[in-house]
Amino acid sequence: MHLNHLSYCFSIDNAHFRVSMLSDGVINFVIPGHSHAKGCYEIHCITDGNGSILLNNTRFPVAAGSIYVTGPHIFHEQTPDHAHPMTEMCVYMQLIASPDQHDDTLFDKHLVQSFLQQTCWIGTDTTGILPIMKQIFSEAAMPALVGHQAYMSGLFMQLFCLLVRCYQTNPNTPAMPQQQRQITLNEAAQDKTNLLQNAMSPLAIEEAFLNNYKSITLSDLAAVSHISTRQLQRMIQKQYGTTFQKKRTQARISAACILLKTTSYSLSEIAEQTGYSSPEHFSYAFRQQMGCTPGTYRRRNNTKTPKT
């Protein structure tokens, strides 16, 4: 199941969230490294199989029962085990409005704050997250049922609470390198403008870079989002802290890293598959992004003999 363009909303103490994507299934191939916009979080629950997750620059093994969260600007890459690939349930949500943390009428503001502070986390399911995830995906398959939206909102609120409890019961989770500075409710509340006010959501932008990195252009992306190229540039800078060109380069080089590690394609073939006009242009961009040449990266990470 892969459902996007969803709009399940729930609120906790005037902090409003929207769930826009649900995805579950076996991961049979490496998902290239990518990151999410400001206020966006993915909750990953491994239900079977094995694999690993690269969080920023540290790789962690995952197996059935593993839970990990990738929040704003956290670079992550998923790699399945060839013999027993992992099966995953994934929920993508966005913070769309946040309360003032000084509002004394909020009785559970620390719950929201605890969630926002944890922009990157990995651990095991100690609070019963998996049964709730199964209920979410079961109910999502029956949208015509009476009370569907309200029921889904209740399930997402339970998931939110159980996840924060899981943070507290996994106190020895390894610290994430290059972790982003923690977000406060006040900082979140200061940003009144978000991508929901535009035709294109953060998820749509991220999927465009993840799936169309070879040919994506600023003008094409602006056209499908029904805004000008200048507005799109400002949006990407505001939500991702980078430029369109740099985000496209990151997507292309992430895909190239996978090809270098897992195939024997020549540099010319990899350059063509990732949208570069020549091996020289590809090699220059790769070195700028990774700090080494494609050949050096391949020797460090791949025993396959490249094509000549």
Disulfide bonds with the S-S distance in Angstrom:
none
